[in-house]
Amino acid sequence: MDKSMLGDLDGLPEEDKMRMAAMIDQLQIRDSLRMYNSLVERCFTDCVDTFRRKNLDKQEESCVRRCAEKFLKHSMRVGMRFAELNQGVATPD
């Protein structure tokens, strides 16, 4: 976890900071797993039509590759845009 995320927690006891860091780590892992599961479900549903063989055919493999690339590019762009918006928000002190 990025320690700068805990910068606003300077007034907390060390034990609470550690607890918060662990919670943030768990949330990041959960979000990563959700994104991965969403990617797999979407690309499988869109690209795999039949279960004729245990391996993907060339068309299915190409579709899955394009789907995954689009999904990841979209997710990265959304994350970047979210970060841009958060930087523009003034924090009241």
C-alpha positions in Angstrom: 0.0 0.0 0.0 1.1 3.5 -0.7 2.1 5.1 2.7 1.1 8.6 1.4 -2.5 7.4 1.7 -2.1 7.5 5.5 -0.8 11.0 5.5 -4.0 12.5 7.0 -3.9 10.0 9.8 -0.9 11.4 11.6 -2.9 12.1 14.8 -3.9 8.5 15.2 -2.1 6.0 17.4 0.3 3.6 15.5 -2.0 0.6 16.1 -4.9 2.4 14.4 -2.7 3.4 11.5 -1.7 -0.2 11.0 -5.3 -1.3 11.2 -6.3 1.3 8.6 -3.4 0.3 6.3 -4.6 -3.4 6.5 -8.2 -2.4 5.7 -7.0 -0.3 2.7 -4.9 -3.3 1.5 -7.9 -5.6 1.8 -10.1 -3.2 -0.2 -7.5 -2.9 -2.9 -7.2 -6.6 -3.2 -11.0 -7.0 -3.3 -11.3 -4.3 -6.0 -8.6 -6.0 -8.1 -10.4 -9.4 -7.8 -13.7 -7.8 -8.8 -12.1 -6.2 -11.8 -10.5 -9.5 -12.8 -13.7 -11.4 -12.4 -15.6 -8.8 -14.4 -13.1 -9.0 -17.2 -13.2 -12.8 -17.3 -17.0 -12.9 -17.3 -17.5 -10.3 -19.9 -14.9 -11.6 -22.3 -16.0 -15.2 -21.9 -19.6 -14.3 -22.5 -18.8 -12.2 -25.5 -16.2 -14.4 -27.2 -16.8 -18.1 -26.4 -19.8 -19.6 -28.2 -19.4 -23.3 -27.8 -17.5 -26.0 -25.9 -16.4 -28.1 -28.9 -12.9 -28.5 -27.6 -10.9 -27.8 -24.5 -8.8 -25.0 -26.2 -10.0 -21.8 -27.7 -10.1 -21.7 -31.5 -8.2 -18.8 -33.3 -11.3 -16.6 -33.5 -12.2 -17.0 -29.9 -8.6 -16.4 -28.8 -8.4 -13.2 -30.9 -11.7 -12.0 -29.5 -10.6 -12.6 -25.9 -7.3 -10.8 -26.4 -9.1 -7.8 -27.9 -11.7 -7.8 -25.2 -9.2 -8.0 -22.4 -7.1 -5.2 -24.0 -10.1 -2.9 -24.3 -11.3 -3.7 -20.8 -7.9 -2.9 -19.2 -7.4 0.2 -21.3 -10.8 1.4 -20.3 -10.2 0.6 -16.6 -6.8 2.5 -16.7 -8.4 5.5 -18.3 -11.2 5.6 -15.8 -8.6 5.4 -13.0 -6.6 8.2 -14.5 -9.6 10.4 -14.9 -10.7 9.7 -11.3 -7.2 10.7 -10.1 -7.4 13.9 -12.2 -10.7 14.8 -10.7 -9.5 14.0 -7.1 -6.5 16.3 -7.6 -8.8 19.2 -8.6 -10.9 18.8 -5.4 -9.8 21.3 -2.7 -9.5 19.9 0.8 -10.9 22.1 3.6 -8.3 22.7 6.3 
